[in-house]
Amino acid sequence: MKYKTQLRSLLDNLDNDTITRIELRILEGIIDRHGEEPDVMEILEKYWIKARKKKISDAHEECLIGGKIFFVIYNN
């Protein structure tokens, strides 16, 4: 259950463009280990719906995590 809270926090950081490279690796690990769980899939689906609506600037990197593309803007 702790990983779900951490997942939400990491996705918030990703959405706010404040995620670090270390946090991105943690996010990747959570999705790799728990990505098929229904609760995790629901959390990810809510993020993807919100992320699709957000305008992406040119200063981003596309990362493939858990079979899904994430747009990442690194601040550090």
C-alpha positions in Angstrom: 0.0 0.0 0.0 2.9 2.4 0.7 3.9 2.2 -3.0 0.5 3.5 -4.1 1.0 6.7 -2.1 4.6 6.9 -3.4 3.2 6.3 -7.0 0.7 9.2 -6.6 3.4 11.5 -5.3 5.8 10.6 -8.1 3.1 11.1 -10.7 2.3 14.5 -9.2 6.0 15.4 -9.5 6.0 14.2 -13.1 2.9 16.2 -13.9 4.3 19.3 -12.3 7.6 18.9 -14.1 9.5 18.5 -10.8 10.6 14.9 -11.0 14.2 14.0 -10.6 16.1 11.3 -12.4 16.2 9.2 -9.2 12.5 9.6 -8.7 11.9 8.6 -12.3 13.9 5.3 -11.7 11.7 4.7 -8.5 8.6 5.3 -10.6 9.8 2.9 -13.2 10.5 0.2 -10.5 7.0 0.6 -9.0 5.4 0.3 -12.4 7.5 -2.7 -13.3 6.6 -4.5 -10.1 3.0 -3.5 -9.6 1.9 -2.1 -12.9 -0.6 -5.0 -13.6 -2.5 -4.5 -10.3 -6.0 -3.1 -10.8 -5.5 -0.3 -8.2 -2.2 0.8 -9.8 -3.7 0.6 -13.3 -6.5 2.9 -12.1 -4.0 5.4 -10.7 -2.0 5.4 -13.9 -5.1 5.7 -16.1 -6.1 8.9 -14.2 -2.6 10.3 -14.7 -2.6 9.5 -18.4 -6.0 11.1 -19.0 -4.8 14.2 -17.2 -1.4 14.2 -19.0 -3.0 13.9 -22.4 -4.8 17.2 -21.8 -1.6 19.0 -20.8 0.3 20.8 -23.4 3.9 19.5 -23.7 6.7 22.0 -24.4 9.6 21.2 -26.7 12.0 20.7 -23.8 11.0 17.2 -22.8 12.2 13.7 -23.1 9.9 10.7 -23.9 10.4 7.8 -21.6 8.9 4.3 -22.1 7.9 3.0 -18.6 5.7 0.0 -18.2 4.9 -0.1 -21.9 3.5 3.5 -21.7 5.2 6.7 -22.9 5.7 9.4 -20.3 6.8 12.9 -21.2 9.5 14.0 -18.8 11.0 17.5 -18.2 14.0 17.3 -16.0 14.7 20.1 -13.5 17.9 18.6 -12.1 
